[in-house]
């Protein structure tokens, strides 16, 4: 699949209330969302024919749009049903689901109050965000040059397309050095997250994770925190400074695409793929299976 451009995949895309052929799901080059990043999106995963925490994701899609100042004209329940129907129409059991909403092309300029709000859903097979062999032994992270911005300068609680520009820059720079991804600091110099996943550390049997005050409190993050507490692990949300990494024993990432991914190194710091990371990786894999996913929705 990696060799096929995404605009040439087969199947259908749900777009503004209709199922259209994949190749026909097009927008104009003068779309506001392309030029001014007035777009929000979600990343969801289907396991065994069920989309994990579907409604929670699509509620966040609506909330992200509200934060960016627009209203998606399709209610959450309709987007939920469109996702379910499209998954069946694509014929997939395990797949990645991408809803997106954006301002259209009626006006071009910073202000575009009268533009149509468009919404689309695409579903494709995306088995593993990171190389499976690397994931088993722990992936390697660079330390990004770019930082998560002060929430007074960007809508950090929205899963807004524009916020991912610095993530792409950081991940490309990391890959150019041979790393799988990058850890980003925030504007204060505190540990924030990876380019598309939240981050956790382990020391003396206790789990530490940054407070999500300038980046998304991910749905997978919250799920894994719940799983950790169910196991009786002590978990602390707090400010973490980069120099503390030397004292941590384990590290792992969480996200819809990343799921639970152990980390073996971040720049000069090394970590073991330990029992807590392995346990939560296995617990998450069990939790997303359909019998649990249906209950979660």
Secondary structure, DSSP 8 states (H G I E B T S, - for coil): -TTS-GGG--SEEEETTEEEEGGG----TT-HHHHH--EEE--EEEETTEETTHHHHHHHHHHHHHHTT---SS-HHHHHHHHHHHHHHHT-SSEEEEEEEEE-SS--SS--TT--EEEEEEEE----SS-HHHHHH-EEEEE-SS-B--TTTS-TTS-BGGGGHHHHHHHHHHHHTT-SEEEEEBTTSBEEEESSSEEEEEETTEEEEE--SSS---HHHHHHHHHHHHTT-EEEEE--BGGGGGG-SEEEEEETTTEEEEEEEETTEE----HHHHHHHHHHHHHTSHHHHHHH-
